[in-house]
Amino acid sequence: MRKLPKNFDVELASKKHPLKYTDSMNTVLQQELLRYNKLITVVRTSLINVGKAIRGEVPLSSELEEVCMRLLNNQVPDMWHARAYPSLKPLASWIVDFLERLTFMQSWIDEGAPVNFWISGFFFTQSFLTGAKQNFARKHVIAIDIIDFDFKIISDETKYDMAKPPADGVYIYGLFVEGCKWDDKGEYLEESAPKVLFT
């Protein structure tokens, strides 16, 4: 409870980052904040109610009992999963990840859109990808349904000015691959290490 921040001030964020035809990322931010606020509310409310149930102030419902049992077993409660982004992490890792996501969103509100987006930190990654395509389509006056993504893995950051956004597209980090790994020197996919599924 102490680590959980207040809900995002969506109204303040919309004033700092107004919706613009030329910048779909502001729309993505608004949508992400609304989704995260719902999750923060569910987590906070359930923890408050568990505390009250333990003190005997409210009856221990089956939902609260499930939350208690999941917390004791280092598992994310089903009530949280229902409102959360997809994740298979145990509770302790899930909380750390959740707080990092909230910090990422807050820094976006405070400092503006990041140059390099944490793609796995988005609640709904598809809206971010659509926003990137919309920005390109509107800039170049092209129909969005004929645009597709092209990817360039940046192994040597000295070849790019990572202090400012690219002219077209977006810089991202936080991708995971399954069943293989990326070789930075050779710049190709290769066999993953034994018993390592994700890299």
N, CA and C of each residue as an Amber inpcrd file, in Angstrom:
protein
   597
   0.8270000  -1.1980000   0.0000000   0.0000000   0.0000000   0.0000000
   0.8700000   1.2590000   0.0000000   1.9630000   1.2330000   0.7680000
   2.8260000   2.4110000   0.8290000   3.4990000   2.6920000  -0.5170000
   3.7950000   1.6650000  -1.2610000   4.4770000   1.8440000  -2.5510000
   3.5290000   2.2840000  -3.6600000   2.2500000   2.0300000  -3.4910000
   1.2790000   2.3110000  -4.5410000   1.0370000   3.8210000  -4.6530000
   1.2900000   4.4120000  -5.8300000   1.0640000   5.8600000  -5.9680000
  -0.4170000   6.1850000  -6.1030000  -0.7200000   7.4700000  -6.0680000
  -2.0900000   7.9180000  -6.3110000  -2.4580000   7.6360000  -7.7610000
  -3.7420000   7.6520000  -8.0360000  -4.1870000   7.5090000  -9.4270000
  -3.6420000   8.6740000 -10.2470000  -3.4220000   8.4130000 -11.5190000
  -2.9250000   9.4610000 -12.4040000  -3.9830000  10.5470000 -12.5690000
  -3.5330000  11.7930000 -12.6250000  -4.4260000  12.9190000 -12.8780000
  -4.5880000  13.0420000 -14.3940000  -5.5990000  12.3820000 -14.9090000
  -5.8120000  12.3140000 -16.3630000  -6.1120000  13.6990000 -16.9300000
  -6.8350000  14.5120000 -16.1710000  -7.1740000  15.8570000 -16.6460000
  -5.9240000  16.7140000 -16.8020000  -5.0320000  16.6520000 -15.8170000
  -3.7710000  17.4000000 -15.9000000  -2.9310000  16.8950000 -17.0710000
  -2.8880000  15.5800000 -17.2270000  -2.1170000  14.9910000 -18.3320000
  -2.6720000  15.4300000 -19.6840000  -3.9970000  15.5150000 -19.7940000
  -4.5950000  15.9300000 -21.0690000  -4.3170000  17.4030000 -21.3630000
  -4.1380000  18.2230000 -20.3240000  -3.7750000  19.6260000 -20.5470000
  -2.3150000  19.7530000 -20.9740000  -1.4450000  18.9440000 -20.3380000
  -0.0190000  18.9800000 -20.6850000   0.2490000  18.3520000 -22.0500000
  -0.5590000  17.3480000 -22.4070000  -0.3740000  16.6130000 -23.6580000
  -1.7130000  16.5340000 -24.3920000  -2.1650000  17.6560000 -24.9670000
  -3.4870000  17.6690000 -25.6130000  -3.5310000  16.7550000 -26.8400000
  -4.7240000  16.2690000 -27.1190000  -4.9110000  15.4080000 -28.2780000
  -4.6830000  16.2330000 -29.5400000  -3.8130000  15.7190000 -30.4230000
  -3.4900000  16.4110000 -31.6680000  -3.5820000  15.4300000 -32.8230000
  -3.9890000  15.9460000 -33.9440000  -4.0890000  15.1140000 -35.1450000
  -2.7120000  14.5920000 -35.5480000  -1.6850000  15.4230000 -35.3640000
  -0.3390000  15.0640000 -35.8090000   0.4340000  14.2110000 -34.8060000
  -0.0870000  14.0530000 -33.5920000   0.6330000  13.2680000 -32.5820000
  -0.3130000  12.3000000 -31.8850000  -0.3940000  11.1080000 -32.3990000
  -1.2750000  10.0850000 -31.8220000  -0.7670000   9.5560000 -30.4900000
   0.4840000   9.8280000 -30.1620000   1.0280000   9.3160000 -28.8900000
   0.3300000   9.9540000 -27.6820000  -0.1840000  11.1670000 -27.8460000
  -0.9300000  11.7780000 -26.7450000  -2.2180000  11.0000000 -26.4740000
  -2.8460000  10.5020000 -27.5220000  -4.0380000   9.6670000 -27.3700000
  -3.6720000   8.3530000 -26.6800000  -2.5460000   7.7740000 -27.0840000
  -2.0740000   6.5290000 -26.4620000  -1.8570000   6.7530000 -24.9690000
  -1.2220000   7.8670000 -24.6180000  -0.9830000   8.1820000 -23.2010000
  -2.2930000   8.2570000 -22.4300000  -3.2790000   8.9680000 -22.9720000
  -4.5730000   9.1010000 -22.2920000  -5.2130000   7.7300000 -22.0520000
  -5.1950000   6.8880000 -23.0830000  -5.7990000   5.5570000 -22.9560000
  -5.0590000   4.7060000 -21.9230000  -3.7340000   4.7900000 -21.9300000
  -2.9370000   4.0210000 -20.9700000  -3.2270000   4.4640000 -19.5320000
  -3.3240000   5.7690000 -19.3220000  -3.5820000   6.2900000 -17.9750000
  -4.9270000   5.8120000 -17.4500000  -5.9350000   5.8050000 -18.3070000
  -7.2610000   5.3290000 -17.8820000  -7.2120000   3.8550000 -17.4860000
  -6.5080000   3.0480000 -18.2760000  -6.3940000   1.6180000 -17.9560000
  -5.6310000   1.4060000 -16.6560000  -4.5230000   2.1250000 -16.4890000
  -3.7320000   1.9750000 -15.2650000  -4.4910000   2.4640000 -14.0390000
  -5.2720000   3.5330000 -14.1940000  -6.0740000   4.0170000 -13.0590000
  -7.0600000   2.9620000 -12.5750000  -7.6850000   2.2530000 -13.5070000
  -8.6140000   1.1830000 -13.1090000  -7.8960000   0.1010000 -12.3270000
  -6.6990000  -0.2630000 -12.7890000  -5.9300000  -1.3040000 -12.0980000
  -5.4560000  -0.8290000 -10.7290000  -4.9520000   0.4000000 -10.6550000
  -4.5130000   0.9500000  -9.3670000  -5.6710000   0.9400000  -8.3700000
  -6.8590000   1.3380000  -8.8370000  -8.0410000   1.3830000  -7.9720000
  -8.3910000  -0.0090000  -7.4550000  -8.3630000  -1.0090000  -8.3310000
  -8.6860000  -2.3790000  -7.9110000  -7.6730000  -2.8830000  -6.8900000
  -6.3930000  -2.6560000  -7.1470000  -5.3430000  -3.1140000  -6.2190000
  -5.5010000  -2.4170000  -4.8700000  -5.6280000  -1.0910000  -4.8960000
  -5.7350000  -0.3340000  -3.6490000  -6.9860000  -0.7320000  -2.8470000
  -8.1310000  -0.7980000  -3.5260000  -9.3910000  -1.1240000  -2.8500000
  -9.3440000  -2.5160000  -2.2300000  -8.8080000  -3.4930000  -2.9760000
  -8.7640000  -4.8500000  -2.4420000  -7.8220000  -4.9390000  -1.2440000
  -6.6910000  -4.2300000  -1.2880000  -5.7720000  -4.2510000  -0.1470000
  -6.3770000  -3.5730000   1.0810000  -7.0830000  -2.4770000   0.8700000
  -7.7630000  -1.8020000   1.9890000  -8.8080000  -2.7310000   2.6000000
  -9.5960000  -3.3740000   1.7360000 -10.6470000  -4.2670000   2.2360000
 -10.0870000  -5.5080000   2.9240000  -8.9600000  -6.0200000   2.4650000
  -8.3060000  -7.1450000   3.1460000  -7.8680000  -6.7130000   4.5410000
  -7.2930000  -5.5160000   4.6320000  -6.8940000  -4.9980000   5.9510000
  -8.0780000  -4.8560000   6.8890000  -9.1930000  -4.3680000   6.3610000
 -10.4070000  -4.2310000   7.1770000 -10.9390000  -5.5910000   7.5960000
 -10.8910000  -6.5630000   6.6810000 -11.3870000  -7.9110000   7.0040000
 -10.5210000  -8.5600000   8.0810000  -9.2310000  -8.3500000   8.0180000
  -8.3300000  -8.9210000   9.0210000  -8.6070000  -8.3000000  10.3960000
  -8.9290000  -7.0100000  10.4070000  -9.2470000  -6.3360000  11.6730000
 -10.6740000  -6.6060000  12.1340000 -11.4720000  -7.2860000  11.3000000
 -12.8450000  -7.6130000  11.6590000 -13.8440000  -6.4980000  11.4090000
 -13.4560000  -5.5160000  10.6110000 -14.3370000  -4.3800000  10.3350000
 -15.3420000  -4.6800000   9.2310000 -15.0030000  -5.6090000   8.3430000
 -15.9200000  -6.0340000   7.2780000 -15.8600000  -7.5600000   7.2000000
 -16.9310000  -8.1860000   6.6990000 -16.8930000  -9.6490000   6.5780000
 -15.8860000 -10.0880000   5.5100000 -15.2900000 -11.2370000   5.7240000
 -14.3200000 -11.7840000   4.7760000 -15.0800000 -12.5290000   3.6770000
 -15.2930000 -11.8550000   2.5520000 -16.0090000 -12.4640000   1.4330000
 -15.0990000 -13.4750000   0.7330000 -15.6850000 -14.2500000  -0.1550000
 -14.8920000 -15.2400000  -0.8900000 -13.8500000 -14.5520000  -1.7750000
 -14.2070000 -13.3730000  -2.3290000 -13.2450000 -12.6190000  -3.1470000
 -12.0540000 -12.1680000  -2.3150000 -12.3210000 -11.6250000  -1.1200000
 -11.2330000 -11.1700000  -0.2590000 -10.3990000 -12.3330000   0.2500000
 -11.0490000 -13.4520000   0.5100000 -10.3100000 -14.6280000   0.9450000
  -9.3640000 -15.1050000  -0.1620000  -9.8410000 -15.0440000  -1.4110000
  -8.9920000 -15.4130000  -2.5520000  -7.7960000 -14.4740000  -2.6530000
  -8.0190000 -13.1700000  -2.4370000  -6.9190000 -12.2060000  -2.4560000
  -5.9120000 -12.5460000  -1.3700000  -6.3800000 -12.8260000  -0.1650000
  -5.4880000 -13.1860000   0.9510000  -4.6470000 -14.4160000   0.6250000
  -5.3010000 -15.4510000   0.1280000  -4.5950000 -16.7030000  -0.1680000
  -3.5580000 -16.4900000  -1.2760000  -3.9220000 -15.7320000  -2.2770000
  -2.9780000 -15.4670000  -3.3650000  -1.7720000 -14.6650000  -2.8710000
  -2.0300000 -13.6630000  -2.0290000  -0.9290000 -12.8600000  -1.4980000
   0.0050000 -13.7230000  -0.6570000  -0.5630000 -14.6120000   0.1500000
   0.2560000 -15.4980000   0.9880000   1.0990000 -16.4580000   0.1520000
   0.5940000 -16.8310000  -1.0300000   1.2950000 -17.7820000  -1.8910000
   2.1180000 -17.1100000  -2.9900000   2.3580000 -15.7930000  -2.8580000
   3.1500000 -15.0330000  -3.8390000   2.5570000 -15.1440000  -5.2470000
   1.2320000 -15.0630000  -5.3260000   0.5360000 -15.1030000  -6.6030000
  -0.2970000 -13.8340000  -6.7720000  -0.4660000 -13.4350000  -8.0010000
  -1.2900000 -12.2510000  -8.2960000  -2.7570000 -12.6610000  -8.1650000
  -3.5360000 -11.9520000  -7.3580000  -4.9560000 -12.2910000  -7.2070000
  -5.7190000 -12.2110000  -8.5360000  -6.6960000 -13.0980000  -8.6860000
  -7.5100000 -13.1190000  -9.9040000  -8.1970000 -11.7750000 -10.1370000
  -8.5950000 -11.1300000  -9.0450000  -9.2620000  -9.8290000  -9.1320000
  -8.3440000  -8.8080000  -9.8310000  -7.0510000  -8.8900000  -9.5770000
  -6.1010000  -7.9850000 -10.2120000  -5.8590000  -8.3960000 -11.6610000
  -5.7200000  -9.7080000 -11.8810000  -5.4950000 -10.2080000 -13.2450000
  -6.6170000  -9.7790000 -14.1910000  -7.8400000  -9.7390000 -13.6720000
  -8.9880000  -9.3960000 -14.5140000  -8.8720000  -7.9730000 -15.0750000
  -8.1950000  -7.0780000 -14.3620000  -8.0460000  -5.6870000 -14.8020000
  -6.6470000  -5.3830000 -15.3300000  -5.7390000  -6.3630000 -15.2530000
  -4.3320000  -6.1040000 -15.5480000  -3.9490000  -6.4930000 -16.9700000
  -2.7630000  -6.0810000 -17.3290000  -2.1100000  -6.4680000 -18.5690000
  -1.6890000  -7.9340000 -18.4490000  -1.4610000  -8.6170000 -19.5550000
  -1.0460000 -10.0220000 -19.4740000   0.3260000 -10.1660000 -18.8090000
   0.4160000 -11.0510000 -17.8400000   1.6830000 -11.3040000 -17.1570000
   1.6200000 -12.6560000 -16.4580000   2.7120000 -13.3790000 -16.5000000
   2.8120000 -14.6760000 -15.8240000   3.7200000 -14.5980000 -14.6030000
   4.1340000 -13.4010000 -14.2240000   5.0810000 -13.2450000 -13.1180000
   4.4280000 -13.5740000 -11.7840000   5.2350000 -14.0830000 -10.8370000
   4.7170000 -14.2310000  -9.4720000   4.5240000 -12.8520000  -8.8430000
   3.8190000 -12.8120000  -7.7310000   3.3980000 -11.5420000  -7.1330000
   4.5490000 -10.5570000  -6.9090000   5.6350000 -11.0030000  -6.2960000
   6.7360000 -10.0790000  -5.9770000   7.2830000  -9.4150000  -7.2430000
   7.5440000 -10.1990000  -8.2780000   8.0500000  -9.6460000  -9.5410000
   6.9820000  -8.8060000 -10.2290000   5.7240000  -9.2240000 -10.1080000
   4.6190000  -8.4860000 -10.7210000   4.5190000  -7.0840000 -10.1260000
   4.6500000  -6.9830000  -8.8050000   4.5710000  -5.6770000  -8.1290000
   5.7050000  -4.7670000  -8.5850000   6.9360000  -5.3080000  -8.6420000
   8.0770000  -4.5010000  -9.1000000   7.8280000  -4.0030000 -10.5200000
   7.3760000  -4.8930000 -11.3950000   7.0760000  -4.5410000 -12.7830000
   5.9570000  -3.4950000 -12.8490000   4.9100000  -3.6900000 -12.0660000
   3.7720000  -2.7710000 -12.0240000   4.2260000  -1.3670000 -11.6290000
   5.0450000  -1.2730000 -10.5900000   5.5210000   0.0290000 -10.1350000
   6.4310000   0.6820000 -11.1610000   7.2430000  -0.1170000 -11.8700000
   8.0900000   0.4350000 -12.9320000   7.2380000   0.9890000 -14.0780000
   6.1610000   0.2890000 -14.3970000   5.2490000   0.7670000 -15.4440000
   4.6180000   2.0960000 -15.0470000   4.2020000   2.1970000 -13.7860000
   3.5970000   3.4420000 -13.3080000   4.6080000   4.5870000 -13.3360000
   5.8590000   4.2930000 -12.9850000   6.9200000   5.3050000 -13.0320000
   7.1540000   5.7650000 -14.4650000   7.1550000   4.8190000 -15.4090000
   7.3300000   5.1550000 -16.8300000   6.2210000   6.1080000 -17.2920000
   4.9750000   5.7970000 -16.9140000   3.8470000   6.6430000 -17.3160000
   3.9390000   8.0290000 -16.6660000   4.3180000   8.0760000 -15.3910000
   4.4280000   9.3620000 -14.6980000   5.5240000  10.2220000 -15.3100000
   6.6460000   9.6100000 -15.6890000   7.7170000  10.3990000 -16.3120000
   7.2840000  10.9120000 -17.6820000   6.4400000  10.1540000 -18.3730000
   5.8940000  10.6200000 -19.6600000   5.0250000  11.8490000 -19.4200000
   4.2110000  11.8140000 -18.3770000   3.3680000  12.9770000 -18.0500000
   4.2390000  14.1780000 -17.7010000   5.2350000  13.9600000 -16.8490000
   6.0480000  15.0560000 -16.3310000   7.0160000  15.6300000 -17.3620000
   7.6570000  14.7450000 -18.1370000   8.7520000  15.1750000 -19.0030000
   8.4210000  15.1430000 -20.4910000   7.2310000  14.7000000 -20.8430000
   6.8670000  14.5770000 -22.2520000   7.1680000  13.1810000 -22.7680000
   6.7560000  12.9310000 -23.9970000   6.9430000  11.6090000 -24.5950000
   8.4150000  11.2400000 -24.6080000   8.7320000  10.0210000 -24.2040000
  10.1440000   9.6260000 -24.1930000  10.6780000   9.4630000 -25.6090000
  11.9730000   9.5960000 -25.7420000  12.6170000   9.3610000 -27.0350000
  12.5820000   7.8600000 -27.3380000  12.7640000   7.0620000 -26.3120000
  12.8530000   5.6190000 -26.4380000  11.7340000   4.9980000 -25.5970000
  10.7720000   4.3700000 -26.2260000   9.5940000   3.8450000 -25.5310000
   9.8340000   2.4260000 -25.0180000   9.4110000   2.1700000 -23.7830000
   9.4790000   0.8320000 -23.1930000   8.2520000   0.0650000 -23.6780000
   8.4000000  -0.6990000 -24.7470000   7.2410000  -1.3140000 -25.3960000
   6.5390000  -2.3240000 -24.5110000   7.2680000  -3.0590000 -23.7060000
   6.6110000  -4.0460000 -22.8430000   6.0250000  -3.3970000 -21.5920000
   6.1810000  -2.0900000 -21.4480000   5.5880000  -1.3760000 -20.3270000
   4.1890000  -0.8470000 -20.6100000   3.7370000  -1.0290000 -21.8360000
   2.4030000  -0.5660000 -22.1940000   1.3520000  -1.5660000 -21.7390000
   0.2350000  -1.0550000 -21.3210000  -0.8980000  -1.8850000 -20.9300000
  -1.4570000  -2.5650000 -22.1710000  -1.6440000  -1.7860000 -23.2270000
  -2.2320000  -2.2780000 -24.4700000  -1.2800000  -1.8920000 -25.6060000
  -0.3240000  -2.7560000 -25.8890000   0.7420000  -2.4630000 -26.8490000
   0.2050000  -2.1440000 -28.2380000  -0.9190000  -2.7710000 -28.6140000
  -1.4620000  -2.5540000 -29.9520000  -1.8170000  -1.0900000 -30.1970000
  -2.2950000  -0.3850000 -29.1520000  -2.6460000   1.0270000 -29.3570000
  -1.3920000   1.8620000 -29.6190000  -0.2910000   1.5140000 -28.9550000
   0.9760000   2.2110000 -29.2030000   1.4360000   1.9860000 -30.6390000
   1.3710000   0.7330000 -31.0910000   1.7990000   0.4160000 -32.4580000
   0.9100000   1.1130000 -33.4890000  -0.3870000   1.1560000 -33.2140000
  -1.3120000   1.8620000 -34.1070000  -1.0030000   3.3590000 -34.1160000
  -0.6980000   3.9120000 -32.9450000  -0.3410000   5.3310000 -32.8560000
   0.8960000   5.6560000 -33.6740000   1.8880000   4.7720000 -33.6340000
   3.1090000   4.9790000 -34.4250000   2.7890000   4.9640000 -35.9200000
   1.9270000   4.0410000 -36.3290000   1.5280000   3.9800000 -37.7440000
   0.7160000   5.2090000 -38.1440000  -0.1690000   5.6530000 -37.2540000
  -0.9810000   6.8400000 -37.5560000  -0.1040000   8.0760000 -37.7380000
   0.8830000   8.2440000 -36.8750000   1.7810000   9.3910000 -37.0080000
   2.4750000   9.3920000 -38.3610000   2.9600000   8.2210000 -38.7670000
   3.6360000   8.1120000 -40.0570000   2.6580000   8.3850000 -41.2050000
   1.4750000   7.7730000 -41.1370000   0.4850000   7.9300000 -42.2010000
   0.0540000   9.3860000 -42.3400000  -0.1640000  10.0730000 -41.2540000
  -0.6090000  11.4650000 -41.3110000   0.5050000  12.3870000 -41.7830000
   1.7270000  12.0950000 -41.3760000   2.8640000  12.9140000 -41.8000000
   3.0890000  12.8120000 -43.3050000   2.9790000  11.6000000 -43.8390000
   3.2780000  11.3650000 -45.2500000   2.0200000  11.2650000 -46.1240000
   0.8450000  11.5070000 -45.5240000  -0.4460000  11.4640000 -46.2170000
  -0.5860000  10.1520000 -47.0030000  -0.5220000   9.0610000 -46.2390000
  -0.6440000   7.7130000 -46.7950000  -1.7640000   7.0110000 -46.0300000
  -2.5100000   6.1570000 -46.7080000  -3.5520000   5.3820000 -46.0280000
  -2.8960000   4.4250000 -45.0310000  -3.4080000   4.4260000 -43.8060000
  -2.7920000   3.6250000 -42.7500000  -2.8720000   2.1280000 -43.0240000
  -3.8900000   1.6950000 -43.7600000  -4.0440000   0.2590000 -43.9830000
  -3.0580000  -0.3130000 -45.0040000  -2.2820000   0.5350000 -45.6730000
  -1.2500000   0.0110000 -46.5730000   0.1470000   0.1020000 -45.9580000
   0.2240000   0.5960000 -44.7220000   1.5110000   0.7320000 -44.0350000
   1.7920000  -0.5350000 -43.2380000   3.0530000  -0.9310000 -43.2620000
   3.4870000  -2.0670000 -42.4430000   4.7570000  -1.6520000 -41.7140000
   5.1210000  -2.3870000 -40.6950000   6.3100000  -2.0620000 -39.9210000
   7.5560000  -2.6450000 -40.5640000   8.6500000  -1.9160000 -40.4270000
   9.9770000  -2.4050000 -40.7590000  10.8110000  -2.1960000 -39.5000000
  11.6750000  -3.1330000 -39.2010000  12.4090000  -3.0730000 -37.9390000
  13.9020000  -2.9920000 -38.1910000  14.5750000  -2.2190000 -37.3740000
  16.0390000  -2.1450000 -37.4020000  16.4990000  -2.2800000 -35.9590000
  17.2430000  -3.3360000 -35.6720000  17.7720000  -3.5240000 -34.3200000
  19.0500000  -2.7150000 -34.2000000  19.0940000  -1.8810000 -33.1870000
  20.2290000  -0.9770000 -33.0060000  21.1930000  -1.6000000 -32.0010000
  22.2390000  -2.1920000 -32.5250000  23.2630000  -2.7850000 -31.6640000
  24.3300000  -1.7570000 -31.3150000  24.5790000  -0.8240000 -32.2340000
  25.5950000   0.2090000 -32.0290000  24.8980000   1.5680000 -31.9930000
  24.6670000   2.0650000 -30.7760000  23.9180000   3.3170000 -30.6280000
  24.6830000   4.5350000 -31.1200000  25.9900000   4.4000000 -31.3610000
  26.7640000   5.5570000 -31.8290000  26.3860000   5.9420000 -33.2560000
  25.7540000   5.0190000 -34.0000000  25.3410000   5.3140000 -35.3760000
  24.0680000   6.1470000 -35.4240000  23.4010000   6.3230000 -34.2830000
  22.1210000   7.0260000 -34.2270000  22.1580000   8.0840000 -33.1380000
  21.4200000   9.1580000 -33.3550000  21.2800000  10.1860000 -32.3180000
  20.1100000   9.7750000 -31.4300000  20.4140000   9.0700000 -30.3580000
  19.3760000   8.5400000 -29.4760000  18.8570000   9.5990000 -28.5000000
  19.3590000  10.8350000 -28.6250000  18.8970000  11.9090000 -27.7450000
  17.6190000  12.5550000 -28.2550000  17.2740000  12.2690000 -29.5170000
  16.0370000  12.8280000 -30.0640000  15.3010000  11.7350000 -30.8340000
  13.9870000  11.8780000 -30.9800000  13.2150000  10.8470000 -31.6810000
  13.6500000  10.7190000 -33.1450000  13.4330000   9.5620000 -33.7540000
  13.7690000   9.4140000 -35.1690000  12.8380000  10.2580000 -36.0370000
  13.2830000  10.5710000 -37.2400000  12.4550000  11.3720000 -38.1590000
  11.1350000  10.6660000 -38.4490000  11.1880000   9.3730000 -38.6290000
   9.9960000   8.5500000 -38.8450000  10.0790000   7.3380000 -37.9290000
   8.9340000   6.9170000 -37.4170000   8.9040000   5.7360000 -36.5580000
   9.1930000   6.0530000 -35.1110000   9.5430000   5.0260000 -34.3480000
   9.8070000   5.1740000 -32.9230000  10.9700000   4.2780000 -32.5150000
  11.6970000   4.7190000 -31.4980000  12.6880000   3.8590000 -30.8630000
  11.9670000   3.1100000 -29.7410000  12.2320000   1.8220000 -29.6270000
  11.6430000   1.0390000 -28.5440000  12.7080000   0.1760000 -27.8930000
  12.4370000  -0.2310000 -26.6620000  13.2580000  -1.2360000 -25.9760000
  12.3170000  -2.1050000 -25.1670000  12.8220000  -3.2270000 -24.6950000
  12.0080000  -4.1140000 -23.8650000  11.3680000  -5.2570000 -24.6200000
  11.8710000  -5.5670000 -25.8150000  11.3460000  -6.7130000 -26.5530000
  11.9440000  -8.0030000 -26.0050000  11.1620000  -9.0490000 -26.0390000
  11.6350000 -10.3730000 -25.6560000  11.4420000 -11.3030000 -26.8400000
  12.3540000 -12.2440000 -27.0110000  12.1810000 -13.2670000 -28.0340000
  12.1050000 -14.6200000 -27.3390000  11.3870000 -15.5310000 -27.9510000
  11.1810000 -16.8510000 -27.3740000  11.8540000 -17.9000000 -28.2520000
  12.6640000 -18.7430000 -27.6270000  13.2800000 -19.8570000 -28.3350000
  14.5300000 -19.5000000 -29.1100000  15.0440000 -18.2780000 -28.9530000
  16.2890000 -17.8700000 -29.6060000  16.8330000 -16.6560000 -28.8510000
  17.9850000 -16.1650000 -29.2810000  18.5370000 -14.9480000 -28.6720000
  19.1990000 -14.1060000 -29.7520000  19.4090000 -12.8470000 -29.4390000
  20.0080000 -11.9150000 -30.3900000  21.5040000 -11.8110000 -30.1180000
  22.2950000 -11.9070000 -31.1640000  23.7390000 -11.7410000 -31.0740000
  24.0640000 -10.3020000 -31.4650000  24.5090000  -9.4790000 -30.5000000
  24.7890000  -8.0640000 -30.7640000  25.9270000  -7.8660000 -31.7640000
  26.9810000  -8.6670000 -31.6220000  28.1380000  -8.4820000 -32.5100000
  27.8220000  -8.8990000 -33.9420000  27.2530000 -10.0760000 -34.1130000
  26.9460000 -10.5610000 -35.4500000  25.6560000 -10.0030000 -36.0190000
  24.8240000  -9.4180000 -35.1530000  23.5150000  -8.8560000 -35.5250000
  22.6290000  -9.8810000 -36.2210000  22.4180000 -11.0070000 -35.5470000
  21.5260000 -12.0440000 -36.0580000  20.9540000 -12.8440000 -34.8990000
  19.8820000 -13.5760000 -35.1670000  19.2880000 -14.4740000 -34.1780000
  20.0720000 -15.7760000 -34.1640000  20.2640000 -16.3120000 -32.9500000
  20.9490000 -17.5890000 -32.8300000  20.2620000 -18.4390000 -31.7700000
  20.7170000 -19.6630000 -31.6370000  20.1320000 -20.5800000 -30.6640000
  20.2300000 -19.9840000 -29.2670000  19.1760000 -20.1540000 -28.4950000
  19.2150000 -19.6610000 -27.1160000  20.0240000 -20.6200000 -26.2550000
  20.4300000 -20.1300000 -25.0870000  21.1860000 -20.9570000 -24.1560000
  20.2840000 -22.0890000 -23.6570000  20.8540000 -23.2050000 -23.2720000
  20.0340000 -24.3350000 -22.7920000  19.1280000 -23.9300000 -21.6270000
  17.8840000 -24.3590000 -21.7040000  16.8720000 -24.1290000 -20.6780000
  16.4850000 -22.6620000 -20.4880000  16.8180000 -21.8140000 -21.4550000
  16.4090000 -20.3980000 -21.4260000  15.3720000 -20.2160000 -22.5170000
  14.1170000 -19.9520000 -22.1040000  13.0390000 -19.8240000 -23.0780000
  12.9340000 -18.4090000 -23.6450000  13.0120000 -17.3960000 -22.7740000
  12.8720000 -16.0030000 -23.2080000  14.1800000 -15.2510000 -23.0270000
  14.5240000 -14.4160000 -24.0060000  15.6870000 -13.5340000 -23.8640000
  15.3140000 -12.1520000 -24.3600000
